[in-house]
Amino acid sequence: MKKILTILLALMLIVGLTACGGDDDASTNTDVEDAVEDAVDEVEDTVDEVTDEVEDTVDEMTDEEIDFSVALVTDTGGIDDKSFNQGTWEGIQQFAEETGADITYAQSNSDADYVPNLSTFSEEDYNLIVAPGFLFVDSMSEVSNNFPDQKFLIIDEVVAERPNVASAVFAEEQGSFLVGVAAAQATLDAGMNSVGFIGGMDFALIQKFEAGFIAGVKEVAPDMEVVVEYVGDFVSTEVAASYASRMYDNGSYVIYHAAGGAGNGLLKEAKDRRASGEDVWAIGVDKDQYDDGVYGDNGESAVLTSMVKRVDVAAYTVAEMTMNDEFPGGETLVFTLENDGVGIPEENPNLSDEIVSLVNDYATQIISGDIIVPTVPED
């Protein structure tokens, strides 16, 4: 209030001094001008001070209003695996940017770290603890039982009968079907007849990727060869690279991976070959991996497209629900083509308009139920 009064008095002074000035008295006019300039400077300084005080007050009010925290526990891949963990962390980061929430993460060096990491964050009373990946099922079950008041989110698996655990799963087979369609059509357009799939660990979840991909390929080209290999984990990039090298050498035109961080081995192999003039492609997973496939100085990418699995949306959605006192404890949230939980990126520079249109047509058929994508590969 005092600052405002000072501004008003200064303005009154300006008006008064101006009224006192006369055209016949140059000295008086000079004095008036000097006084006006001084008054204006004082007004500007006062306005700046008031503005700063208002901004500080707003910041303090915002800090007081936002009292929410999210912690992420990753497996050995870490938040920079350019795939599953990174996508989840990006969703949490976006949530923090938009709400001001406090966020942190812990990377596990082995599966023996899962329980300690989850327990540490629980003891620190984070509002929500997120763990992406089926590897956390046992540890999440144990820790959620030990901390019944702590809220958890597990992504990619279901922890049953735990009212303090929300589960998020995806229709990976649907998104994989679409990239299978893209891979098959691109391969036919190139006059080739073989594609490849590299999985991480050979179990039901990753088999959904394989089953959907093969189904999409066969829908477009029933006689096309699909070569399948499994790395055995999600970190061995050199193994994935060796499989990719052999597949490319044997005639595979496009290779799709669902191998987490190990898939970077495929991306490197594809980049090196395209940089050398070879016409081969890779398909990314979980997030848009176009930038991860960039090679050379022209910004070209070896990634044909990606099967986007919106783990970022899952993390963001549950964090927002939790902050709004709507935590879906004990529920399983399913992310599909219909709710944009899976699919291909909005921008696909390496796909022709015809292939994008074909993919969209198949997406419509899946959403309508005209096509039911298998979740288990045929023998």
Phi, psi and omega in degrees: 000318180298321180297319181295318178298321179298319179298315181297316179298320179296320179295319178298321179298319180298314180297316181297316181293323179295320180294330183282340184287148177229154183290337184274353185240093183297321181297318180296319180299320179297316178299319180297315181299317178298317181295320179296315180300316178298317181295319179297317178300318180295319178298314181298316178299318181294318178299317179300317180296316179297316180301315179299318181295319178297315180299317178298320180295318179297317179299316180297319179296319179297315179299323181288325184285325182270106178226073184214142184220146179228135178238141179244134172245123180254166171279200185290347182290333179075176184279357180244033181282000180060025183210238191297306181297316182297319178299319178296315181296323179296324176295320178292321178297318178298319178300317180294319180297324184273340184241341184083012180295153177274129181229154176202173178210163174223128177266133179272133178276341175200173181294342178291345181272349186300306182297313178300318181294315178296321181291320180299312179296326178295319179293335180271005172061044171291145183292327179214135176242127184248136176226112181269124174124146181297338182297343184268003185303307183293315182293320178296319179299317181292310185290322179295332175286325180285334181234075186295341180267354180273139179264133182233154170231125173249132182253132175090003178207173180237127171256107188279154173058039176231105182293347179257013179235125171260142181241139178236125178232167187227155174269069183302328182296328181291312178296323180292327175302316182296317179287336173294318176301313180297317181297316182295315182292320177297322180292317177298317180298332180272000181076023181250172183214031180213137175227169182226159175226130177240117178258165177279269177259141186274090177210180192305316184299309182289333176295335175296320176298312181300312183299315180295318181298312181298319179299319178294318178299311184292333177297324181271319185221087185305331184262006182287141178281136174236113181267132185237134174220150176239134182288319183106349175201190182241018183231344187279084182297326183293326178291314178299320179296321181292320176297315181298318180300315181294318180297314179298317179300327183269007171108003177289130183270321180231138177234129178254135179240146170226065189231018178058223181298331179298333180297344176297336176295320175297313182300319179296318180298316179295318180297314182299319182290318179292325177297335179268005176095005181276140183267086176223164182221157172237154174241127182278178184215155175073308177229166177293110185261019180306310182296331179288345180260007183291136179221160178070193185259356185259004178076014177288152182235146177273001181266116181293313175194186180219150171269102186276119177249109194281066175296333177295321178294319179298313181296314180298314184300312182289325177298316180295317179299319181295316180297330180269018180060035178235032182304125183275056182299134180080357182259158174244116179268128183250125181253120187232185174298324185295324180252025176063027178282335177220168178152203174245163181299159177293325178249129180225079186302334184264002176258138176289160178299326180295319180290319178300318179297318179298315178299315180297323178298316179291325178299318179298320180292325178291315181297322181286344182093001178292331176240126175253114185278132179291152178252354181234130180294145174286147179293000000 
